[in-house]
Amino acid sequence: MQDQGKRLLLAVALALGVMLLWQVFFPSKKEDKPKPTAAQQSVPTAPRTSVGVSATGSVPVAATRGAEELIKLDAPNVAITFSSYGGVLKSWHLTDARYDRDRSKGELVPSKSEGDLAVNFANSTYVLPPKAEWKGTKISDKEVKYALATDNLEVEKDFVVDPAAYIVKLTIKVKVKPAAGTVARETLALTTYGFQDPKDKGGGGRSVSPRVWQSSTLRGDVMSTGIESLLKQPRYEAGFKWTGFEHPFLLVGVAPKPDVGMSVEKTTYADGNEGLMRTDVLFKPDGMFNGTNDTLVRQVVVYLGPKHYKLLDEADGIAGFTTGFKETVDLGMFQIIGKPLMWLLLAFYGFLHNWGLAIVLLTILVKGLTVPFTTKSMRSMKAMAVLAPKMKELQEKYKDDKQRLQMETMALYKQHGANPLSGCLPILLQMPIWLALYRMLSSTGELYLQPFIPGWIDDLTNSDPWHVLPVVLCITMFAQARLQPASPDPSQKMQQRMMQYGLPLMFGVMSFFFPAGLTLYIFTNTILSALHSIYMNKFDKKSVELAAKIKAAQEAKQKPVAVVAKAEPVEPVVSKIVPRNQAQKKKKKKK
């Protein structure tokens, strides 16, 4: 039964290790390759030409425009610039200095694009001329309006920004003036851009996501497509909650406000071959205008910023509808643990102002909460080691009666308060936390590019560039494993070696590829576990008594047995009894 407990402990540890590796090597979010549908087959083969091209295939003459006029809005966390060229969002620059180390330098609107949130029409009776100049008005520090009028169209764009929440609410109003006696068919299109150099793989590895932008859409799950796939063919989606471009820790997402009878479609494609990605959102069904019902209103909410779970969660309240932005933070199957961990980290960072120290404090808190369980587990493991000789006796005595052996074994465990499964408890408690922390470090923008010790660990979401922490972790895990109670039973040496060398080696090697924040957590937890083991071995009264019994059992097993040499047989000495009168006669003869 003790052997079964050891084997179960190894099986649990290995299974959880495999689970962690599976999360690392096979993340849940993968590129989706949808099968062509009837709706998809109706998408133009050259989607780039559909926006800004009339139903007859004609393109208006490019408008003549004067000097570009810019409207700037400044906030503590973001610098915003709008342009009269297209009435678009020209720049959305994150001002936090840490983003200077990101490839985008904190700029979420690609410089090679014509600007985000451009408006036009696709396959419609009337379209706007290319390079149109819009009239802009700054209403307040948080609101900007743009207007454009042609012979048949009047378009107004009302931008309301919430910089602290990284949100833009855009309302588009269209007034159609069809020619007399005609019916105009209009399909509104909204365009946004992303950029990823096809030659730049974004670094990262198996356990750390590459820092690259992808086209992403929430349709049930978050579906992502990289630039390499878009260079081969466009990507079409319909019936989504939001679409846009996603980075492991940043998001530019457009969520159309759902209206009765309205649906949305989007096509994303590579705009050229230098890494510019373009997404056109089409609002369906087409509007039919005959001069009496000539107004069209559409609303979208746009998130442009880091994936801060709290802000993404609050976006729905600001928007007034379910945006789905928070689905970009993938906490995996252990989100019930990941969310409280994130809340605690935010609280600790609030007064420590260092994310690395916040992780250390989080580890101490979690360890403190699990100490009663690990203490009980360690005492039980020591009791198991003490009972090893007795267990061997029972196995010999009842080797032909398995049922009786099991009954006697359970009675023995109950008598001494031992549990063969107790060794699994520390790993069972810690592994879900490790998995949750790994998922959190792989998708939450709060820790992206946040340093622990500048010049060494400058990004807790990336692996240690100097591999110092993983090396130290390997050493401490080996040392901590040696502090665990060992069984005096030589038949369990292989299992003991696996526990003392195999598991520390497995997790130690994996730490070379983990995000530094996770490695820091495991290292701190290992140090605390070692200190706890030392305390249990030196000062815990019950553990000290059990350790003395283990030592006595080991000494008794090693003590040589005295061997008594076999004595040679000795013939018995038989004394002869001589009568007294005969003895006197012999004396007289001698005389």
C-alpha positions as CSV (number, residue, x, y, z in Angstrom):
1,M,0.0,0.0,0.0
2,Q,2.9,2.4,0.7
3,D,4.3,1.5,-2.7
4,Q,1.0,2.4,-4.2
5,G,1.0,5.8,-2.4
6,K,4.4,6.6,-3.7
7,R,3.5,5.5,-7.2
8,L,0.3,7.6,-7.1
9,L,2.3,10.7,-5.9
10,L,4.7,10.2,-8.9
11,A,1.8,9.8,-11.2
12,V,0.0,12.9,-10.0
13,A,3.2,15.0,-10.2
14,L,4.0,13.7,-13.7
15,A,0.4,14.2,-14.9
16,L,0.3,17.8,-13.6
17,G,3.7,18.4,-15.2
18,V,2.4,17.1,-18.5
19,M,-0.6,19.3,-18.1
20,L,1.6,22.3,-17.6
21,L,3.7,21.3,-20.7
22,W,0.5,20.9,-22.7
23,Q,-0.6,24.4,-21.8
24,V,2.9,25.6,-22.8
25,F,3.2,23.8,-26.1
26,F,-0.4,23.6,-27.2
27,P,-2.2,26.9,-26.1
28,S,-5.9,26.8,-26.3
29,K,-6.2,29.6,-28.9
30,K,-5.2,28.5,-32.3
31,E,-5.6,29.9,-35.8
32,D,-9.0,29.0,-37.1
33,K,-9.4,28.0,-40.7
34,P,-13.1,28.2,-41.5
35,K,-14.7,26.1,-44.2
36,P,-16.2,28.1,-47.1
37,T,-19.9,28.7,-46.6
38,A,-22.5,30.1,-49.0
39,A,-22.2,33.5,-47.4
40,Q,-18.4,33.4,-47.7
41,Q,-18.5,32.4,-51.3
42,S,-20.5,35.6,-52.0
43,V,-17.6,37.7,-50.8
44,P,-15.8,39.5,-53.7
45,T,-12.6,37.7,-54.7
46,A,-10.9,41.1,-54.6
47,P,-12.3,42.6,-51.4
48,R,-9.9,45.5,-51.5
49,T,-11.8,47.0,-54.5
50,S,-15.3,46.7,-52.9
51,V,-14.9,49.6,-50.5
52,G,-15.0,52.9,-52.2
53,V,-16.3,51.3,-55.5
54,S,-19.9,51.8,-56.6
55,A,-22.2,49.0,-57.6
56,T,-21.5,49.9,-61.2
57,G,-17.8,49.5,-60.7
58,S,-17.0,53.2,-61.0
59,V,-14.7,55.1,-58.6
60,P,-15.2,58.8,-57.9
61,V,-12.5,61.2,-58.9
62,A,-10.1,61.8,-56.0
63,A,-11.0,65.0,-54.2
64,T,-8.7,68.0,-54.1
65,R,-7.7,68.8,-50.6
66,G,-5.6,71.4,-48.8
67,A,-3.2,71.1,-46.0
68,E,-3.9,68.4,-43.4
69,E,-5.5,69.7,-40.3
70,L,-4.9,67.8,-37.0
71,I,-6.9,67.7,-33.8
72,K,-5.0,66.5,-30.8
73,L,-6.3,65.3,-27.4
74,D,-3.8,64.6,-24.6
75,A,-4.3,62.4,-21.6
76,P,-1.9,61.0,-18.9
77,N,-1.9,57.6,-20.5
78,V,-2.5,58.2,-24.2
79,A,-1.9,60.9,-26.9
80,I,-4.6,61.0,-29.5
81,T,-4.5,62.6,-33.0
82,F,-7.3,63.0,-35.5
83,S,-6.8,64.0,-39.2
84,S,-8.9,65.9,-41.7
85,Y,-7.6,63.5,-44.4
86,G,-10.4,60.9,-44.2
87,G,-11.7,62.2,-40.9
88,V,-9.8,59.3,-39.2
89,L,-8.0,58.4,-36.1
90,K,-4.4,59.1,-37.2
91,S,-2.5,58.3,-34.0
92,W,-3.2,56.5,-30.7
93,H,0.0,56.5,-28.8
94,L,0.4,54.8,-25.4
95,T,2.6,57.2,-23.3
96,D,3.8,54.7,-20.6
97,A,7.6,54.6,-21.0
98,R,7.7,50.8,-21.0
99,Y,6.0,50.7,-24.4
100,D,9.2,52.3,-25.9
101,R,10.6,48.7,-25.6
102,D,7.8,47.3,-27.7
103,R,8.2,47.0,-31.4
104,S,5.3,49.4,-32.0
105,K,6.8,52.0,-29.6
106,G,3.3,52.3,-28.1
107,E,1.7,53.4,-31.4
108,L,-1.4,51.4,-32.1
109,V,-2.3,53.0,-35.4
110,P,0.2,51.8,-38.1
111,S,2.1,54.6,-39.7
112,K,1.8,53.0,-43.1
113,S,-2.0,53.1,-43.0
114,E,-4.3,55.9,-44.0
115,G,-5.7,56.1,-40.4
116,D,-8.1,54.0,-38.4
117,L,-11.9,54.1,-38.4
118,A,-12.2,55.4,-42.0
119,V,-15.8,55.4,-43.4
120,N,-17.0,54.6,-46.9
121,F,-19.5,52.4,-48.8
122,A,-19.1,49.1,-50.5
123,N,-20.8,48.1,-53.8
124,S,-23.3,50.9,-53.2
125,T,-25.1,53.4,-55.4
126,Y,-23.0,56.2,-54.0
127,V,-19.6,56.1,-52.5
128,L,-17.2,58.8,-51.1
129,P,-14.3,60.0,-53.2
130,P,-10.9,58.8,-52.2
131,K,-8.6,61.1,-50.3
132,A,-11.6,63.2,-49.2
133,E,-11.0,66.1,-46.9
134,W,-13.3,66.2,-43.9
135,K,-14.3,69.2,-41.8
136,G,-13.2,68.6,-38.2
137,T,-14.5,70.3,-35.0
138,K,-13.2,69.8,-31.5
139,I,-16.3,69.8,-29.3
140,S,-14.4,69.2,-26.0
141,D,-11.3,67.5,-24.7
142,K,-13.1,64.2,-25.2
143,E,-15.2,64.8,-28.3
144,V,-14.4,65.4,-31.9
145,K,-16.7,65.6,-34.9
146,Y,-16.0,65.3,-38.6
147,A,-18.4,65.9,-41.5
148,L,-18.3,65.4,-45.3
149,A,-20.9,66.2,-47.9
150,T,-21.2,65.2,-51.6
151,D,-24.0,65.7,-54.0
152,N,-25.8,62.6,-52.8
153,L,-24.3,61.9,-49.3
154,E,-23.9,63.7,-46.0
155,V,-21.8,61.8,-43.5
156,E,-21.1,62.8,-39.9
157,K,-18.7,61.0,-37.5
158,D,-18.9,61.7,-33.8
159,F,-15.9,60.5,-31.8
160,V,-16.2,60.4,-28.0
161,V,-13.1,59.2,-26.2
162,D,-12.5,57.8,-22.8
163,P,-8.7,57.8,-22.5
164,A,-8.6,56.3,-19.0
165,A,-10.6,53.3,-20.3
166,Y,-8.8,53.2,-23.7
167,I,-12.1,53.5,-25.4
168,V,-13.6,55.4,-28.4
169,K,-17.3,55.5,-29.1
170,L,-18.0,56.3,-32.7
171,T,-21.4,57.2,-34.0
172,I,-21.8,57.4,-37.8
173,K,-24.8,59.3,-39.3
174,V,-25.5,59.1,-43.0
175,K,-28.0,61.1,-44.9
176,V,-28.7,59.8,-48.5
177,K,-30.0,62.1,-51.2
178,P,-30.8,59.9,-54.2
179,A,-31.5,61.3,-57.6
180,A,-35.1,62.0,-58.3
181,G,-37.1,58.9,-59.1
182,T,-34.3,56.5,-58.1
183,V,-33.6,54.2,-55.2
184,A,-30.1,54.2,-53.6
185,R,-28.6,51.1,-52.1
186,E,-26.0,51.8,-49.5
187,T,-23.7,49.4,-47.5
188,L,-21.7,51.2,-44.8
189,A,-18.1,50.1,-44.4
190,L,-15.7,50.9,-41.6
191,T,-12.0,50.3,-42.0
192,T,-9.2,49.7,-39.5
193,Y,-5.5,48.6,-39.8
194,G,-2.9,46.5,-38.1
195,F,0.8,45.8,-38.9
196,Q,3.2,43.0,-38.6
197,D,6.4,42.7,-40.5
198,P,6.4,39.2,-42.2
199,K,10.1,39.0,-41.6
200,D,9.8,39.7,-37.9
201,K,8.7,36.5,-36.0
202,G,8.3,38.5,-32.8
203,G,10.7,36.4,-30.6
204,G,9.1,34.3,-28.0
205,G,9.1,30.5,-28.0
206,R,7.1,27.5,-26.9
207,S,6.3,28.9,-23.5
208,V,6.4,32.6,-24.3
209,S,4.1,33.9,-27.0
210,P,5.7,35.8,-29.9
211,R,5.1,39.6,-29.7
212,V,3.2,39.8,-33.0
213,W,0.0,41.3,-34.2
214,Q,-2.7,39.2,-35.7
215,S,-6.1,39.7,-37.2
216,S,-8.6,38.5,-34.6
217,T,-12.3,38.1,-34.3
218,L,-14.6,37.0,-31.5
219,R,-17.1,34.5,-33.1
220,G,-17.9,32.1,-30.3
221,D,-14.1,31.9,-29.6
222,V,-11.4,34.3,-30.5
223,M,-10.2,33.4,-34.0
224,S,-6.7,34.7,-35.1
225,T,-5.0,34.8,-38.4
226,G,-1.4,35.9,-38.9
227,I,0.1,38.0,-41.7
228,E,1.6,35.0,-43.5
229,S,-1.9,33.5,-43.9
230,L,-3.4,36.8,-45.0
231,L,-0.7,37.1,-47.7
232,K,-2.1,33.9,-49.1
233,Q,-5.8,34.6,-48.9
234,P,-8.3,37.0,-47.2
235,R,-10.1,36.1,-44.1
236,Y,-13.9,36.4,-43.9
237,E,-16.1,36.3,-40.8
238,A,-19.8,37.1,-40.1
239,G,-21.9,37.4,-37.0
240,F,-19.1,38.4,-34.6
241,K,-19.0,40.5,-31.5
242,W,-15.8,42.3,-32.2
243,T,-13.0,42.2,-34.8
244,G,-9.7,44.0,-35.2
245,F,-6.1,43.2,-34.4
246,E,-4.6,41.5,-31.4
247,H,-1.2,41.3,-29.8
248,P,-0.5,38.9,-26.8
249,F,-0.8,41.9,-24.5
250,L,-2.4,44.7,-26.6
251,L,-5.7,45.0,-28.4
252,V,-7.3,47.1,-31.1
253,G,-10.9,45.8,-31.2
254,V,-14.0,47.1,-32.9
255,A,-17.4,46.1,-31.5
256,P,-20.4,47.1,-33.5
257,K,-23.5,48.0,-31.4
258,P,-26.1,45.3,-32.2
259,D,-29.3,46.6,-33.7
260,V,-32.5,44.7,-34.5
261,G,-32.3,43.2,-38.0
262,M,-28.7,44.3,-38.4
263,S,-25.7,41.9,-38.9
264,V,-22.0,42.5,-39.6
265,E,-19.5,40.9,-41.9
266,K,-15.8,41.5,-42.1
267,T,-13.0,40.8,-44.6
268,T,-9.3,41.1,-43.6
269,Y,-6.5,41.0,-46.1
270,A,-2.9,42.0,-46.6
271,D,-2.7,45.5,-48.0
272,G,0.5,45.0,-50.0
273,N,3.3,42.7,-49.1
274,E,5.1,44.7,-46.4
275,G,3.0,43.7,-43.4
276,L,0.0,46.1,-43.5
277,M,-3.2,44.3,-42.6
278,R,-6.6,45.8,-43.4
279,T,-10.1,44.9,-42.0
280,D,-13.3,46.2,-43.6
281,V,-16.4,45.8,-41.5
282,L,-19.7,45.8,-43.6
283,F,-23.0,46.6,-41.9
284,K,-25.8,44.5,-43.3
285,P,-28.4,44.5,-44.7
286,D,-28.0,47.2,-47.2
287,G,-30.0,50.4,-46.7
288,M,-32.5,51.2,-49.4
289,F,-33.2,55.0,-49.7
290,N,-35.8,56.7,-52.0
291,G,-35.8,60.2,-50.6
292,T,-38.4,59.6,-47.8
293,N,-36.4,57.4,-45.5
294,D,-32.9,58.7,-46.0
295,T,-31.1,58.5,-42.7
296,L,-28.7,55.7,-41.5
297,V,-27.2,55.5,-38.0
298,R,-24.5,53.0,-36.9
299,Q,-22.5,52.9,-33.7
300,V,-19.3,51.1,-32.7
301,V,-17.1,50.9,-29.6
302,V,-13.4,50.6,-30.1
303,Y,-10.8,49.5,-27.5
304,L,-7.2,50.5,-28.2
305,G,-4.9,49.6,-25.3
306,P,-3.3,47.0,-23.1
307,K,-5.2,43.9,-22.1
308,H,-6.0,45.0,-18.6
309,Y,-8.6,42.6,-17.4
310,K,-10.4,45.1,-15.3
311,L,-10.7,47.6,-18.0
312,L,-11.8,45.1,-20.6
313,D,-14.4,43.9,-18.2
314,E,-15.7,47.4,-17.6
315,A,-15.9,48.1,-21.3
316,D,-19.3,46.6,-21.5
317,G,-20.7,49.1,-19.0
318,I,-19.2,52.0,-20.9
319,A,-20.5,50.6,-24.3
320,G,-23.9,49.8,-23.0
321,F,-23.8,46.3,-24.6
322,T,-21.7,43.2,-24.5
323,T,-18.5,43.8,-26.4
324,G,-16.7,40.6,-25.6
325,F,-13.3,42.4,-25.2
326,K,-12.6,40.6,-22.0
327,E,-12.5,37.3,-23.9
328,T,-9.0,38.2,-25.1
329,V,-7.6,37.5,-21.7
330,D,-7.5,33.8,-21.7
331,L,-7.0,32.4,-18.1
332,G,-7.7,28.9,-19.3
333,M,-9.4,26.2,-17.2
334,F,-8.1,27.6,-13.9
335,Q,-9.6,31.1,-14.3
336,I,-11.5,30.6,-11.0
337,I,-8.0,30.8,-9.5
338,G,-6.5,33.2,-12.0
339,K,-8.9,36.0,-11.3
340,P,-8.3,36.2,-7.6
341,L,-4.6,35.9,-8.2
342,M,-4.8,38.9,-10.6
343,W,-6.9,40.9,-8.0
344,L,-4.3,40.2,-5.3
345,L,-1.4,41.1,-7.6
346,L,-3.0,44.4,-8.4
347,A,-3.6,45.1,-4.7
348,F,0.0,44.3,-3.8
349,Y,1.4,46.3,-6.6
350,G,-0.7,49.3,-5.4
351,F,1.6,49.8,-2.4
352,L,4.8,48.0,-3.5
353,H,5.0,49.6,-7.0
354,N,7.1,46.6,-8.2
355,W,5.4,43.6,-9.9
356,G,8.2,41.3,-9.0
357,L,7.8,42.1,-5.3
358,A,4.1,41.8,-5.7
359,I,4.6,38.2,-7.0
360,V,6.9,37.4,-4.1
361,L,4.3,38.7,-1.6
362,L,1.6,36.7,-3.4
363,T,3.7,33.6,-3.1
364,I,4.1,34.2,0.6
365,L,0.4,34.6,1.1
366,V,-0.5,31.5,-0.9
367,K,2.1,29.5,1.0
368,G,0.8,30.8,4.3
369,L,-2.7,29.6,3.4
370,T,-1.5,26.2,2.4
371,V,0.9,25.6,5.4
372,P,-1.7,23.7,7.5
373,F,-2.2,21.2,4.7
374,T,1.5,20.8,3.9
375,T,2.3,20.4,7.6
376,K,-0.2,17.5,7.9
377,S,1.2,16.1,4.7
378,M,4.8,16.1,5.9
379,R,3.9,14.5,9.2
380,S,2.0,11.8,7.4
381,M,5.0,11.2,5.1
382,K,7.3,10.8,8.1
383,A,4.8,8.4,9.6
384,M,4.9,6.4,6.4
385,A,8.6,6.2,6.6
386,V,8.5,4.9,10.2
387,L,6.0,2.3,9.3
388,A,8.0,0.9,6.4
389,P,9.6,-2.0,8.3
390,K,6.2,-3.0,9.8
391,M,4.7,-2.8,6.3
392,K,7.3,-5.2,5.1
393,E,6.5,-7.6,7.8
394,L,2.8,-7.5,6.9
395,Q,3.6,-8.0,3.3
396,E,5.6,-11.2,4.1
397,K,3.0,-12.4,6.6
398,Y,0.0,-12.0,4.3
399,K,1.6,-12.4,0.9
400,D,-1.0,-15.0,0.0
401,D,-4.0,-13.1,1.3
402,K,-4.3,-9.7,-0.4
403,Q,-7.6,-8.8,1.2
404,R,-6.2,-9.4,4.7
405,L,-3.1,-7.5,3.8
406,Q,-5.2,-4.5,2.8
407,M,-7.2,-4.6,5.9
408,E,-4.2,-4.9,8.2
409,T,-2.4,-2.1,6.3
410,M,-5.4,0.3,6.6
411,A,-5.6,-0.5,10.3
412,L,-1.9,0.2,10.7
413,Y,-2.3,3.6,8.9
414,K,-5.3,4.5,11.0
415,Q,-3.5,3.6,14.2
416,H,-0.5,5.9,13.4
417,G,-2.4,8.7,11.6
418,A,-0.6,8.0,8.3
419,N,-2.0,8.5,4.8
420,P,-0.2,7.2,1.7
421,L,-1.9,9.8,-0.5
422,S,-0.8,12.8,1.6
423,G,2.4,13.3,-0.4
424,C,0.3,14.3,-3.4
425,L,-1.2,17.2,-1.5
426,P,1.5,19.9,-1.9
427,I,1.7,19.3,-5.6
428,L,-2.1,19.2,-6.0
429,L,-2.3,22.5,-4.2
430,Q,0.5,24.3,-6.1
431,M,0.1,23.0,-9.7
432,P,-3.3,24.7,-10.4
433,I,-1.8,27.9,-9.1
434,W,1.2,27.6,-11.4
435,L,-1.1,26.9,-14.4
436,A,-3.3,29.8,-13.6
437,L,-0.3,32.1,-13.1
438,Y,1.2,30.9,-16.4
439,R,-2.0,31.7,-18.3
440,M,-2.2,35.1,-16.6
441,L,1.4,36.0,-17.5
442,S,0.7,35.0,-21.1
443,S,-2.2,37.3,-21.7
444,T,-2.7,40.1,-19.2
445,G,-1.3,43.5,-20.2
446,E,-0.7,44.7,-16.6
447,L,2.6,42.7,-16.4
448,Y,3.7,43.2,-20.0
449,L,7.2,44.8,-20.1
450,Q,7.1,45.3,-16.3
451,P,10.5,44.9,-14.7
452,F,11.5,43.1,-11.6
453,I,15.2,44.2,-11.4
454,P,16.0,46.6,-14.3
455,G,18.9,45.5,-16.4
456,W,18.3,41.9,-15.5
457,I,14.6,41.0,-15.7
458,D,13.0,43.8,-17.6
459,D,9.9,41.9,-18.6
460,L,8.1,39.5,-16.2
461,T,6.1,38.1,-19.1
462,N,9.2,36.9,-20.9
463,S,11.9,34.4,-19.9
464,D,14.9,35.4,-17.9
465,P,17.4,36.6,-20.6
466,W,20.4,35.6,-18.5
467,H,19.0,32.3,-17.1
468,V,20.1,33.2,-13.6
469,L,16.8,32.6,-12.0
470,P,16.2,29.1,-13.6
471,V,19.7,27.9,-12.6
472,V,19.2,29.0,-9.0
473,L,15.7,27.5,-9.0
474,C,17.1,24.1,-10.1
475,I,19.6,24.1,-7.3
476,T,17.1,25.1,-4.6
477,M,14.6,22.5,-5.9
478,F,17.2,19.7,-5.6
479,A,18.1,21.0,-2.1
480,Q,14.5,21.2,-1.0
481,A,13.8,17.7,-2.3
482,R,16.6,16.3,-0.1
483,L,14.9,17.7,3.0
484,Q,11.9,15.5,2.5
485,P,11.6,12.3,4.7
486,A,13.0,9.2,3.0
487,S,11.8,5.7,3.6
488,P,14.2,3.2,5.1
489,D,12.9,0.5,2.7
490,P,15.6,-0.1,0.1
491,S,13.0,-1.5,-2.4
492,Q,11.7,2.1,-2.8
493,K,15.0,3.6,-3.8
494,M,14.0,4.2,-7.4
495,Q,10.8,6.0,-6.4
496,Q,12.8,8.1,-3.9
497,R,15.3,9.0,-6.5
498,M,12.5,10.0,-8.9
499,M,11.1,12.3,-6.2
500,Q,14.4,13.8,-5.2
501,Y,16.0,14.1,-8.7
502,G,13.4,13.5,-11.4
503,L,10.7,16.0,-10.5
504,P,13.2,18.9,-9.6
505,L,15.0,18.3,-12.8
506,M,11.8,18.3,-14.9
507,F,10.4,21.5,-13.4
508,G,13.8,23.1,-13.2
509,V,14.5,22.6,-16.9
510,M,11.0,23.9,-17.8
511,S,11.7,27.1,-15.8
512,F,14.3,28.0,-18.5
513,F,11.4,28.6,-20.9
514,F,8.7,29.9,-18.4
515,P,7.9,33.6,-18.1
516,A,10.2,35.1,-15.5
517,G,7.2,36.0,-13.3
518,L,6.2,32.3,-13.0
519,T,9.8,31.2,-12.4
520,L,10.0,33.8,-9.6
521,Y,6.9,32.4,-8.1
522,I,8.1,28.8,-8.1
523,F,11.5,29.9,-6.8
524,T,10.0,31.8,-3.9
525,N,7.7,28.9,-3.2
526,T,10.6,26.5,-3.2
527,I,12.6,28.6,-0.7
528,L,9.6,28.8,1.6
529,S,9.0,25.1,1.3
530,A,12.7,24.4,2.2
531,L,12.4,26.7,5.3
532,H,9.2,24.9,6.2
533,S,10.9,21.5,5.9
534,I,13.8,22.7,8.1
535,Y,11.3,23.9,10.7
536,M,9.4,20.7,10.6
537,N,12.7,18.6,11.0
538,K,14.1,20.7,13.8
539,F,11.3,22.2,15.8
540,D,8.0,20.4,15.2
541,K,7.7,18.1,18.2
542,K,5.7,15.4,16.4
543,S,8.0,15.5,13.4
544,V,11.1,15.3,15.5
545,E,9.7,12.2,17.3
546,L,8.9,10.6,14.0
547,A,12.4,11.4,12.7
548,A,13.9,9.7,15.7
549,K,11.9,6.6,15.0
550,I,13.0,6.6,11.4
551,K,16.7,6.9,12.4
552,A,16.3,4.1,15.0
553,A,14.7,1.9,12.3
554,Q,17.6,2.7,9.9
555,E,20.2,1.9,12.6
556,A,18.5,-1.3,13.6
557,K,18.4,-2.4,10.0
558,Q,22.1,-1.6,9.6
559,K,23.3,-3.0,12.9
560,P,25.3,-6.2,12.5
561,V,24.0,-9.4,14.1
562,A,26.4,-11.3,16.4
563,V,27.2,-14.7,15.1
564,V,28.1,-17.5,17.6
565,A,30.6,-20.0,16.3
566,K,29.6,-23.7,16.5
567,A,31.6,-25.5,19.2
568,E,33.3,-28.8,18.5
569,P,31.7,-31.8,20.4
570,V,33.6,-32.7,23.6
571,E,33.5,-36.2,25.0
572,P,32.1,-36.3,28.5
573,V,34.5,-37.0,31.3
574,V,33.2,-40.0,33.4
575,S,34.7,-40.2,36.9
576,K,35.2,-43.7,38.3
577,I,34.0,-44.4,41.8
578,V,36.4,-46.8,43.7
579,P,35.2,-48.6,46.8
580,R,37.2,-47.7,50.0
581,N,38.4,-51.2,50.9
582,Q,39.8,-51.7,47.4
583,A,41.6,-48.4,47.6
584,Q,43.3,-49.5,50.8
585,K,44.4,-52.9,49.4
586,K,46.1,-51.1,46.5
587,K,48.0,-48.9,48.9
588,K,49.3,-52.0,50.8
589,K,50.6,-53.7,47.6
590,K,52.5,-50.5,46.7
591,K,54.3,-50.6,50.1
